[in-house]
Amino acid sequence: MKPQPEATSIARDGPAGRPRIGVTMGDPSGIGAEVIVKALNDPWLRSLGSFVVFGIEDQLAAAADAASIRPFWFRVPAGETIRVDTGVVVADVEECARGPWLAGRPTAEGGRASLRFLDDAIDRARAGLLEAIVTGPIHKSSWKLARCRHFGHTEKLADAFRVGRVTMAFVAGGLRVALASAHIGLFELRNHFTIGLVFQPIDLLHDALRQWFGIERPRIAVAALNPHAGENGLFGDEEKRVIEPAMQMALNAGICVEGPFPADTLFVPTRCAAFDGIVAMYHDQGLIPIKQVAFNSAVNVTLGLPIIRTSVAHGTAFDIAGTDSADPGSMKEAIRLACSLAAHARTPDETCPRPTQSDLDVPVGKGFPE
């Protein structure tokens, strides 16, 4: 079933009226093609921006056929220097069309293909042809099999854009949560828990709330690390040694920040509603409440990049790939949010002076008590 495109405008120069959004398909063995097709099948969502999908057209067409969706895109070979002002264009990577895409497991081929899609999107963004990138689900084991030195999207994008500070954040159900630490084991966190580690997400979340979300003076809550926020040192002193000094640095920089609050009460709806954003100390502390309130519509946002990047908050779901049963909610919300943030980012805001990087990297002990 070959696409019969709707009206699409392809421009080679001049500003675009709508935000220009790149969407990467992710691992071809996963549900990326399906959720992208289902999400962008919504005419209202397509009206919010202009889109380039980096992936394999045959897989997108197959997903559309399985869902009884009339293809709505225009195909161009990957690498062609175009920009889309309206509609959806698929930058088709034909050399990746043949592969073990029914394997139902991580493969080196899947890793190489998803990396190629991302690299193409990064190249377009660097050329000023994209204002945001929305990434489909990849499998970290596939990237490892493909000999990629990055753990995932966040690390690769930071390297590609030569950014020293990036933070993983999530948006869902009224919550905006940034993580002080993400892909690191809890026992290993003791060797990395510094004032800089805690200050960075406060700082980057504050800037994002102002520049992207349009909140003039955001209020940020900081979660404690230990039970009962350490209970005055009875259950650990990281709150006093690490978190509170990081918060004082933020206050000195003009950031409105409060805490540290015990995490088991901070995420109670009536309490967290008083804040525009929350900083959690580790992955599951922030992700459990996010996925409880909006499992199918949570969005991953990378803070600190010179370009907006959003992503689905789920994995490749190899077990249901090709069954037409994937929920596109997270992809729809990732695309909607990317369009919204890109619109805000077109009007840059002033930011407060920040401490230097050398101020942030001072270790403050082992972290967890022995």
Secondary structure as UniProt FT lines:
FT   STRAND          9..11
FT   STRAND          20..24
FT   TURN            28..31
FT   HELIX           32..40
FT   HELIX           43..46
FT   TURN            47..48
FT   STRAND          50..55
FT   HELIX           57..66
FT   TURN            67..68
FT   STRAND          74..77
FT   TURN            78..79
FT   STRAND          83..86
FT   STRAND          88..92
FT   HELIX           94..96
FT   TURN            101..102
FT   HELIX           108..126
FT   TURN            127..128
FT   STRAND          132..135
FT   HELIX           140..145
FT   TURN            146..147
FT   HELIX           153..160
FT   TURN            161..162
FT   STRAND          167..172
FT   TURN            173..174
FT   STRAND          175..179
FT   HELIX           186..189
FT   TURN            190..192
FT   HELIX           195..211
FT   TURN            212..213
FT   STRAND          219..223
FT   HELIX           227..230
FT   TURN            231..232
FT   TURN            234..235
FT   HELIX           239..243
FT   HELIX           244..252
FT   TURN            253..254
FT   STRAND          256..261
FT   HELIX           263..266
FT   HELIX           269..272
FT   TURN            273..274
FT   STRAND          277..280
FT   HELIX           283..294
FT   TURN            295..297
FT   STRAND          299..303
FT   STRAND          308..312
FT   HELIX           318..320
FT   TURN            321..324
FT   HELIX           329..345
FT   HELIX           357..360
//
